[in-house]
């Protein structure tokens, strides 16, 4: 399954993993959220409710462009810089064409929908 993200003049897609948390996210779509910068390597957007954590656990091969869910805070985390897995982080998928759209700084309305 693929998702489409739209904010400001950015329009990009991600391909989802086949896991319970990603399926739970799809069940909530479409969504209108707010995306904002967090730290120096990611953008975040808070979901209207928490996703299931069923089947989650440590994962490897962390990469720029990963779409994740941070369970303790209930937010999406989309990485435009290097990062390391931390407890509570669940990979939902990966951006299809790299992190360039995430380099636009600031807070913006975000639309998330299925393709």
C-alpha positions in Angstrom: 0.0 0.0 0.0 1.2 3.5 -0.8 0.3 6.8 0.9 0.4 10.4 -0.4 1.5 13.3 1.8 0.8 16.9 0.9 1.9 20.0 2.8 2.9 23.5 1.6 4.0 22.9 -2.0 5.3 19.4 -1.2 3.6 16.3 -2.6 5.3 12.9 -2.0 4.5 9.3 -1.5 5.6 6.4 0.8 5.3 2.6 0.5 4.1 1.0 3.7 5.4 -2.1 5.5 3.0 -5.0 6.0 2.6 -4.7 9.8 -0.3 -4.1 12.2 0.7 -0.5 12.9 0.8 0.4 9.2 -2.6 -1.2 8.7 -4.0 0.7 11.6 -2.8 4.0 10.1 -4.5 3.2 6.8 -7.8 2.5 8.7 -7.7 6.2 9.8 -7.2 7.8 6.4 -7.7 10.3 5.0 -6.2 12.6 7.7 -5.6 16.3 8.1 -2.8 16.8 10.5 -0.1 19.4 11.3 3.5 18.6 10.4 6.4 20.3 12.2 10.2 20.1 12.7 11.5 18.0 15.5 15.2 18.1 16.3 17.5 18.3 13.3 16.6 15.1 11.5 12.8 14.6 11.4 9.4 16.0 10.9 6.5 14.9 13.2 2.7 14.9 13.0 0.4 13.9 15.9 -2.3 11.4 15.1 -5.9 11.7 16.4 -5.4 8.4 18.3 -2.6 6.0 19.1 -1.9 3.1 16.7 -1.6 -0.5 17.7 1.8 -1.6 18.8 1.0 -5.3 18.1 4.0 -7.0 16.4 6.4 -4.1 17.1 9.9 -4.5 18.2 13.5 -3.6 17.4 14.3 -3.1 13.7 17.5 -2.5 11.8 18.6 -0.8 8.6 17.4 2.6 9.8 17.6 5.0 6.9 16.9 8.5 5.8 13.4 8.5 4.4 11.9 6.1 7.0 8.3 6.7 8.0 7.8 5.7 11.6 5.4 5.8 14.5 6.6 6.9 17.9 4.2 5.0 20.3 4.9 6.9 23.5 3.8 10.2 22.0 1.4 8.9 19.4 3.0 10.7 16.4 4.3 10.0 13.0 8.1 10.6 12.6 9.5 11.0 9.1 13.3 11.1 9.0 15.2 13.4 6.7 18.5 12.8 8.5 20.3 9.8 10.0 18.7 8.3 13.2 19.0 5.2 15.4 16.1 3.0 16.5 14.8 3.8 20.0 12.3 2.0 22.2 8.8 2.8 21.1 9.7 3.5 17.4 7.9 1.4 14.8 8.7 1.6 11.1 5.6 2.0 9.0 7.3 2.4 5.6 9.7 4.4 3.5 9.5 7.5 1.3 9.5 6.5 -2.3 11.7 9.3 -3.7 13.9 10.4 -0.8 13.6 13.0 1.9 13.9 16.3 -0.1 10.3 17.4 0.6 10.9 17.2 4.3 13.7 19.9 4.2 11.1 22.7 4.0 11.2 24.0 7.6 8.3 25.1 9.7 4.8 24.1 10.8 2.3 23.3 8.0 -1.1 21.7 7.5 -0.6 18.1 6.3 -2.9 15.9 4.3 -2.3 12.1 4.4 -4.3 9.8 2.1 -4.1 6.5 0.2 -3.1 6.3 -3.4 
